[in-house]
């Protein structure tokens, strides 16, 4: 298995890879064949964990445990830039983020699945962009999730949906800083804003993935009702972990089904050209050290 991820094949979608970021409860995918582990250094430091690379239904898959294999990184400590840069360097062009979230709506119940289509960002300690230190780019975040990849996920979930689970297509993901859960006042505020779910990681990933021209979608697995619902027990780590265990195996089934579909279709996405009209700074004005860091994303525009 080739794990070089060279620039020469970066835009050949017959060789592109599917990336999976596993969140709380999902630390590896057991069905990967020809499994290899890769440790990478990036211009932004080391990723959260070793990257696991293997074959699944005819497509090479790169798996990364967001919080580390032993869940040692809290949401603010995750090296988001290193993670996304590492995945892109390995020719990942579609990225599914599996995440635990809380529900902000009565009809979205624990163990349901949500494929969100919007964000509200309430974080304040996260990297916002790869484009700093002498270079400016303004990507559009009007559609923060890849509609094509989200549709594939939705289709495959419907095919394997089990009794007692429900799929919710669309909805706003409220991204909070963490690691503490919300106060009840905050939770009710986010409900008044019309948010559907609440989590701590996906917005940062989505923003950076779009800059890296990776199609990104969220597989949001509901573990609790946050704390707004006073008829239920307040959210606790024990509650979350119990529901995570139920969600994890189903998430693996969804990922396998999506991998089979992506392997056969190799879908193109507007995200694959998201920098086309976003770069503002002319390449001759970009410092050499900065240019080397972002060349992975910009080389096709700065030939």
Secondary structure as UniProt FT lines:
FT   HELIX           7..9
FT   TURN            10..11
FT   TURN            13..15
FT   STRAND          17..22
FT   TURN            24..25
FT   TURN            30..31
FT   STRAND          33..38
FT   STRAND          41..42
FT   TURN            43..44
FT   STRAND          45..46
FT   STRAND          51..56
FT   TURN            57..58
FT   STRAND          59..65
FT   TURN            66..71
FT   TURN            75..77
FT   HELIX           80..89
FT   TURN            90..91
FT   STRAND          92..103
FT   TURN            106..107
FT   TURN            110..111
FT   STRAND          113..115
FT   STRAND          118..122
FT   TURN            142..143
FT   HELIX           147..160
FT   TURN            163..164
FT   STRAND          167..169
FT   STRAND          172..176
FT   HELIX           184..192
FT   TURN            193..194
FT   STRAND          197..199
FT   HELIX           202..211
FT   TURN            212..213
FT   STRAND          215..224
FT   TURN            226..228
FT   TURN            230..231
FT   HELIX           237..265
FT   HELIX           270..273
FT   TURN            274..278
FT   HELIX           283..285
FT   HELIX           288..298
FT   TURN            299..301
//
